[in-house]
């Protein structure tokens, strides 16, 4: 058996083994990775280097900040106010969280700052209502995935520059329309999958109860989110470091005790994400991801080019940054591919790359999925190894479903949308 295929099968087997045995998959992944480096001729140093320090900083920084905020009761109180504002119309909450994600990302910050807020807000609100917290967090992320494609975000700047290098201009309206359609449709799938329609009344009714205003300590704690956003957007500070700074300021101001907040950081979830990410990096070095990508591209024609381009972008996004790698690499390829296969709009291919690179981010190995896991670990009591592994598997499965949704929606609509919306 070829080494690249063996590596891919070992990765899949690791996930299955941890799920069946109800063990933290990150621990199993690092153990398998230690064996893999010897099988595939990779070094221990490369495996250790594949443990993402950037992801560690992001997860610990954000979960610590929100552990500080949660300790004051501010996040729960905010969720209660949101629920109370909808009255008994709980069906408004999934719509509201999608719109909130769209606006927070779309007004300029882009997806990364929005990811620091939306998953935590979605999980906390869901727990107050009775929705599955994974459902509401995912719908919120769908909103910010769409919003990241407005013309004023960092994503827009990167994609516009990449498209300009290929001789194509004014691509963002088309990409925004396509990405909004795909994420909206996927949000409906998520809502049905988690049976959100069965929740007709919130488990906690706040309409008849006077909800207190935020106290001074809670307002100070919420200002930590504002400080984090200012550091990220105004001073271009890394998201994890910005969260650490905000958490440090809050602790120094006496808002919370650092020891108690550190205990509430979901360390098991962090080990899970980092361990699996390290093993996946080894699989990628051996060529396991390329096996799947090559199999997909080998059957590309005028009918399948758009959906397969989206799936390829999603697979690449599992092992690399959409902003740093997927978009700059794949966007310039689209005009050449369109010319080779014929009968397909280059901008439709670009839209497929955009949505594929984004929606794959709900995978637990990517930032979007990892932050949902972290938010659940911070807010759900007794979020033990069994529950973590279950949610990990659900996120992985839903990321796969997302790729199928991309294939269907993009194949049926993106060319038509490009013909209507795109005006160079």
C-alpha positions as CSV (number, residue, x, y, z in Angstrom):
1,X,0.0,0.0,0.0
2,X,1.2,3.5,-0.9
3,X,2.5,5.5,2.1
4,X,0.1,8.5,1.4
5,X,-2.9,6.2,1.4
6,X,-1.8,4.4,4.5
7,X,-1.3,7.7,6.3
8,X,-4.9,8.8,5.4
9,X,-6.3,5.5,6.6
10,X,-4.3,5.7,9.9
11,X,-5.8,9.2,10.5
12,X,-9.4,7.9,9.9
13,X,-8.7,4.9,12.1
14,X,-7.4,7.1,14.9
15,X,-10.7,9.1,14.9
16,X,-12.8,5.9,14.9
17,X,-10.7,4.3,17.7
18,X,-10.9,7.2,20.0
19,X,-14.7,7.6,19.4
20,X,-15.4,3.9,20.0
21,X,-13.1,3.7,23.1
22,X,-14.4,7.1,24.4
23,X,-10.9,8.5,24.8
24,X,-9.7,12.0,24.1
25,X,-8.8,11.8,20.5
26,X,-6.0,14.3,20.8
27,X,-4.1,11.9,23.1
28,X,-4.6,9.0,20.7
29,X,-3.6,11.2,17.8
30,X,-0.3,12.1,19.3
31,X,0.4,8.5,20.2
32,X,-0.4,7.4,16.6
33,X,1.6,10.4,15.3
34,X,4.7,9.1,17.3
35,X,4.4,5.8,15.5
36,X,3.7,7.5,12.1
37,X,6.9,9.5,12.2
38,X,8.8,6.2,12.3
39,X,6.8,4.5,9.6
40,X,7.0,7.5,7.2
41,X,10.5,8.7,7.9
42,X,9.4,12.0,9.6
43,X,11.2,13.2,12.7
44,X,9.8,13.7,16.2
45,X,10.8,17.3,15.8
46,X,8.5,17.7,12.8
47,X,5.6,16.2,14.8
48,X,6.2,18.5,17.7
49,X,6.5,21.4,15.4
50,X,3.2,20.5,13.9
51,X,1.5,21.2,17.3
52,X,0.3,24.6,16.4
53,X,1.5,27.3,18.8
54,X,-0.8,29.8,17.0
55,X,-3.9,27.6,17.7
56,X,-2.8,27.0,21.3
57,X,-2.4,30.8,21.8
58,X,-5.8,31.4,20.2
59,X,-7.7,28.8,22.1
60,X,-6.2,29.4,25.5
61,X,-6.4,33.2,25.2
62,X,-10.0,33.3,24.1
63,X,-11.2,30.7,26.5
64,X,-9.4,32.4,29.4
65,X,-10.9,35.7,28.5
66,X,-14.4,34.3,28.3
67,X,-13.9,32.3,31.5
68,X,-13.1,35.7,33.2
69,X,-16.2,37.3,31.7
70,X,-18.4,34.3,32.6
71,X,-17.2,34.3,36.2
72,X,-18.9,37.7,36.6
73,X,-22.2,36.4,35.2
74,X,-22.1,38.9,32.4
75,X,-22.3,36.4,29.5
76,X,-25.2,34.6,31.0
77,X,-27.0,37.9,31.7
78,X,-26.4,39.0,28.1
79,X,-27.9,35.7,26.9
80,X,-30.9,36.2,29.2
81,X,-31.5,39.7,27.8
82,X,-31.3,38.3,24.2
83,X,-33.8,35.6,25.0
84,X,-36.1,38.0,26.8
85,X,-36.1,40.3,23.8
86,X,-37.5,37.6,21.6
87,X,-40.4,36.8,24.0
88,X,-41.7,33.4,23.3
89,X,-40.6,33.6,19.6
90,X,-37.6,31.3,20.1
91,X,-37.5,30.7,16.3
92,X,-36.1,34.2,16.0
93,X,-32.8,33.3,17.8
94,X,-31.2,31.2,15.0
95,X,-32.0,34.0,12.6
96,X,-30.7,36.6,15.0
97,X,-27.4,34.7,15.6
98,X,-26.9,34.3,11.8
99,X,-27.5,38.1,11.3
100,X,-25.2,38.9,14.3
101,X,-22.4,36.9,12.8
102,X,-22.9,38.5,9.4
103,X,-22.8,42.0,10.8
104,X,-19.9,41.5,13.2
105,X,-17.7,40.1,10.4
106,X,-19.1,42.1,7.6
107,X,-18.7,45.6,8.9
108,X,-14.9,45.4,8.5
109,X,-13.2,43.0,11.0
110,X,-13.7,39.8,9.0
111,X,-14.2,36.3,10.3
112,X,-11.3,36.0,12.8
113,X,-12.5,38.7,15.3
114,X,-16.1,37.5,14.9
115,X,-15.0,34.0,15.8
116,X,-13.9,35.3,19.2
117,X,-17.4,36.4,20.0
118,X,-20.1,34.5,18.1
119,X,-19.5,30.8,19.2
120,X,-19.4,31.8,22.9
121,X,-22.6,33.9,22.5
122,X,-24.3,31.1,20.5
123,X,-23.5,28.4,23.1
124,X,-24.5,30.6,26.1
125,X,-27.8,31.7,24.5
126,X,-28.7,28.1,23.4
127,X,-28.2,26.9,27.0
128,X,-30.7,29.5,28.2
129,X,-33.3,28.5,25.6
130,X,-33.0,24.7,25.3
131,X,-31.5,24.7,21.8
132,X,-28.5,22.4,21.1
133,X,-25.6,24.7,21.7
134,X,-23.7,23.2,18.8
135,X,-26.6,24.2,16.5
136,X,-26.7,27.8,17.5
137,X,-22.9,28.2,17.4
138,X,-22.7,26.7,13.9
139,X,-25.5,28.9,12.6
140,X,-23.7,32.0,14.0
141,X,-20.5,30.9,12.3
142,X,-22.4,30.5,9.0
143,X,-23.5,34.1,9.3
144,X,-19.9,35.3,9.9
145,X,-18.7,33.1,7.0
146,X,-21.1,35.0,4.7
147,X,-20.3,38.4,6.2
148,X,-16.6,37.9,5.7
149,X,-17.1,38.4,2.0
150,X,-18.4,42.0,2.1
151,X,-16.1,44.4,0.2
152,X,-14.6,45.9,3.3
153,X,-13.0,42.9,5.1
154,X,-9.4,41.6,5.1
155,X,-10.7,38.6,3.2
156,X,-12.0,40.9,0.4
157,X,-8.7,42.6,0.1
158,X,-6.8,39.3,-0.3
159,X,-9.3,37.8,-2.8
160,X,-9.5,41.1,-4.8
161,X,-5.7,41.2,-5.1
162,X,-5.5,37.5,-6.0
163,X,-8.2,38.0,-8.7
164,X,-6.5,41.2,-10.0
165,X,-3.3,39.2,-10.5
166,X,-5.3,36.9,-12.8
167,X,-6.8,39.8,-14.6
168,X,-10.3,39.8,-13.1
169,X,-11.9,42.6,-11.1
170,X,-15.0,43.3,-9.1
171,X,-15.4,39.7,-7.9
172,X,-16.7,40.4,-4.3
173,X,-20.4,41.0,-5.1
174,X,-20.6,37.6,-6.8
175,X,-18.6,35.8,-4.1
176,X,-20.8,37.5,-1.4
177,X,-24.0,36.4,-3.1
178,X,-22.8,32.8,-3.6
179,X,-21.4,32.5,0.0
180,X,-24.5,33.9,1.6
181,X,-26.7,31.5,-0.4
182,X,-24.6,28.5,0.5
183,X,-24.3,29.4,4.2
184,X,-28.0,30.2,4.5
185,X,-28.9,26.8,3.0
186,X,-26.4,25.0,5.3
187,X,-27.9,26.8,8.3
188,X,-31.3,25.4,7.4
189,X,-29.7,21.9,7.2
190,X,-28.2,22.4,10.6
191,X,-31.5,23.6,12.1
192,X,-33.3,20.5,10.8
193,X,-30.4,18.2,11.7
194,X,-30.5,19.3,15.4
195,X,-34.4,19.4,15.4
196,X,-34.4,23.1,16.3
197,X,-38.1,23.2,15.3
198,X,-39.0,21.1,18.3
199,X,-38.1,23.9,20.7
200,X,-41.2,26.0,21.0
201,X,-40.7,27.7,24.3
202,X,-37.5,28.6,26.1
203,X,-36.7,26.4,29.1
204,X,-36.2,29.5,31.1
205,X,-38.8,32.2,30.7
206,X,-37.6,35.7,31.3
207,X,-40.6,37.6,30.0
208,X,-42.4,37.6,33.4
209,X,-39.2,38.1,35.4
210,X,-37.4,41.4,35.9
211,X,-33.9,40.9,34.5
212,X,-31.4,43.0,36.4
213,X,-29.2,45.5,34.7
214,X,-25.5,44.8,34.2
215,X,-23.5,45.7,37.4
216,X,-20.2,47.6,37.3
217,X,-18.1,44.5,37.4
218,X,-20.0,42.9,34.5
219,X,-19.7,46.0,32.4
220,X,-16.0,46.1,33.0
221,X,-15.7,42.4,32.1
222,X,-17.6,43.0,28.8
223,X,-15.3,45.9,28.0
224,X,-12.6,43.2,27.8
225,X,-14.2,42.1,24.5
226,X,-14.1,45.6,23.2
227,X,-10.4,46.0,24.2
228,X,-9.6,42.7,22.4
229,X,-11.3,43.9,19.2
230,X,-9.5,47.3,19.4
231,X,-6.2,45.5,19.7
232,X,-7.0,43.2,16.8
233,X,-8.4,45.7,14.4
234,X,-6.7,48.9,15.3
235,X,-3.2,47.5,16.2
236,X,-3.2,44.2,14.3
237,X,-2.5,42.1,17.4
238,X,-2.9,38.4,17.0
239,X,-6.3,37.2,18.3
240,X,-4.9,35.0,21.0
241,X,-2.4,37.6,22.3
242,X,-5.2,40.3,22.2
243,X,-7.4,38.0,24.3
244,X,-4.5,37.4,26.8
245,X,-4.0,41.1,27.1
246,X,-7.7,41.7,27.8
247,X,-7.8,38.8,30.3
248,X,-4.7,40.2,32.1
249,X,-6.2,43.7,32.3
250,X,-9.5,42.3,33.8
251,X,-7.7,40.1,36.3
252,X,-5.4,43.0,37.3
253,X,-8.5,45.1,37.8
254,X,-9.9,42.5,40.3
255,X,-12.8,41.4,38.1
256,X,-12.0,37.7,38.7
257,X,-9.4,35.4,40.3
258,X,-7.0,34.1,37.7
259,X,-6.6,30.7,39.4
260,X,-10.3,29.9,39.2
261,X,-10.5,31.1,35.6
262,X,-7.6,28.9,34.6
263,X,-9.3,25.9,36.1
264,X,-12.3,26.6,33.8
265,X,-10.2,26.7,30.6
266,X,-11.2,23.5,28.7
267,X,-7.7,21.9,28.6
268,X,-9.1,18.5,27.4
269,X,-10.6,20.2,24.3
270,X,-7.4,22.1,23.6
271,X,-5.3,18.9,23.7
272,X,-7.9,17.3,21.4
273,X,-7.6,20.0,18.8
274,X,-3.8,20.3,18.9
275,X,-3.2,16.6,18.9
276,X,-5.4,15.9,15.9
277,X,-4.0,18.9,14.1
278,X,-0.5,17.6,14.6
279,X,-1.4,14.1,13.2
280,X,-3.2,15.7,10.2
281,X,-0.1,17.7,9.5
282,X,2.0,14.5,9.3
283,X,-0.6,12.9,7.1
284,X,-0.4,16.0,4.8
285,X,3.4,15.9,4.7
286,X,3.2,12.3,3.5
287,X,0.7,13.2,0.9
288,X,-2.6,11.9,2.4
289,X,-4.6,15.0,1.7
290,X,-3.1,15.3,-1.8
291,X,-4.5,11.8,-2.6
292,X,-8.0,13.0,-2.0
293,X,-7.4,16.3,-3.9
294,X,-5.9,14.5,-6.9
295,X,-8.8,12.0,-7.0
296,X,-11.2,14.9,-7.1
297,X,-9.4,17.0,-9.8
298,X,-9.0,14.0,-12.1
299,X,-12.7,13.9,-12.8
300,X,-13.1,17.7,-13.3
301,X,-15.1,18.8,-16.4
302,X,-17.5,21.7,-17.3
303,X,-20.2,20.2,-15.1
304,X,-18.2,19.2,-12.1
305,X,-15.5,22.0,-12.1
306,X,-17.3,24.4,-9.8
307,X,-18.4,21.9,-7.1
308,X,-15.0,20.0,-7.2
309,X,-13.2,23.3,-6.9
310,X,-15.1,24.0,-3.7
311,X,-14.4,20.6,-2.3
312,X,-10.7,20.9,-3.1
313,X,-10.5,24.3,-1.4
314,X,-12.3,22.8,1.6
315,X,-9.8,19.9,1.8
316,X,-6.8,22.3,1.5
317,X,-8.4,24.5,4.2
318,X,-8.3,21.5,6.6
319,X,-4.5,21.7,6.7
320,X,-3.8,25.3,6.0
321,X,-5.1,28.8,6.4
322,X,-7.9,29.9,4.1
323,X,-6.6,33.5,4.2
324,X,-2.9,32.7,4.0
325,X,-2.8,29.7,1.7
326,X,-6.1,28.7,0.1
327,X,-7.3,32.0,-1.3
328,X,-4.0,33.3,-2.6
329,X,-3.1,29.9,-4.1
330,X,-6.4,28.8,-5.7
331,X,-8.1,32.1,-6.7
332,X,-5.5,32.8,-9.5
333,X,-5.9,29.3,-10.8
334,X,-9.6,29.7,-11.6
335,X,-9.3,31.6,-15.0
336,X,-6.9,28.9,-16.3
337,X,-9.2,26.1,-15.2
338,X,-12.2,27.8,-16.7
339,X,-10.4,28.2,-20.0
340,X,-9.3,24.5,-19.9
341,X,-12.7,22.9,-19.1
342,X,-14.9,25.5,-20.9
343,X,-18.5,26.4,-20.2
344,X,-17.8,27.7,-16.7
345,X,-17.5,31.2,-15.3
346,X,-14.1,31.9,-13.7
347,X,-15.9,34.0,-11.0
348,X,-18.1,31.0,-10.2
349,X,-14.9,28.9,-9.6
350,X,-13.6,31.7,-7.3
351,X,-16.9,31.7,-5.4
352,X,-16.6,28.0,-4.9
353,X,-13.1,28.4,-3.6
354,X,-14.3,31.1,-1.2
355,X,-17.1,29.1,0.3
356,X,-15.1,25.8,0.3
357,X,-12.2,27.4,2.2
358,X,-14.6,29.0,4.6
359,X,-17.1,26.3,5.5
360,X,-14.4,23.7,6.0
361,X,-13.5,25.9,9.0
362,X,-16.2,24.3,11.1
363,X,-14.0,21.2,11.2
364,X,-12.7,20.7,14.8
365,X,-9.2,20.8,13.4
366,X,-9.8,24.4,12.1
367,X,-10.3,27.6,14.1
368,X,-14.1,27.8,13.7
369,X,-14.7,24.3,15.0
370,X,-12.1,24.5,17.6
371,X,-13.6,27.6,19.1
372,X,-17.0,26.0,19.2
373,X,-15.5,23.1,21.1
374,X,-13.7,25.6,23.4
375,X,-16.9,27.6,24.0
376,X,-18.8,24.4,24.9
377,X,-16.0,23.3,27.2
378,X,-16.1,26.7,29.0
379,X,-19.9,26.9,29.4
380,X,-21.2,23.3,29.7
381,X,-20.8,21.6,33.1
382,X,-19.1,18.2,33.1
383,X,-18.0,18.5,29.5
384,X,-16.0,15.3,29.9
385,X,-13.9,13.3,27.4
386,X,-17.0,11.3,26.1
387,X,-18.9,14.5,25.4
388,X,-15.9,16.2,23.8
389,X,-15.3,13.2,21.5
390,X,-19.0,13.1,20.5
391,X,-19.0,16.8,19.6
392,X,-15.7,16.4,17.8
393,X,-17.2,13.6,15.7
394,X,-20.3,15.7,15.0
395,X,-18.2,18.7,13.9
396,X,-16.1,16.4,11.6
397,X,-19.3,14.9,10.1
398,X,-20.9,18.2,9.6
399,X,-17.8,19.5,7.9
400,X,-18.1,16.6,5.5
401,X,-21.8,17.4,5.0
402,X,-20.8,21.1,4.4
403,X,-18.6,20.0,1.5
404,X,-21.5,18.0,0.0
405,X,-23.7,21.1,0.4
406,X,-21.1,23.2,-1.3
407,X,-21.0,20.7,-4.2
408,X,-24.7,20.7,-4.7
409,X,-25.4,24.4,-4.2
410,X,-22.4,25.6,-6.2
411,X,-23.0,23.1,-9.0
412,X,-26.6,24.2,-9.4
413,X,-26.4,27.9,-8.8
414,X,-23.0,29.6,-8.9
415,X,-22.6,29.8,-12.7
416,X,-26.1,31.3,-12.9
417,X,-25.4,33.8,-10.1
418,X,-22.1,34.8,-11.7
419,X,-23.8,35.4,-15.1
420,X,-26.4,37.7,-13.3
421,X,-24.3,39.5,-10.7
422,X,-20.8,39.7,-12.1
423,X,-20.0,42.9,-14.0
424,X,-16.3,43.5,-14.6
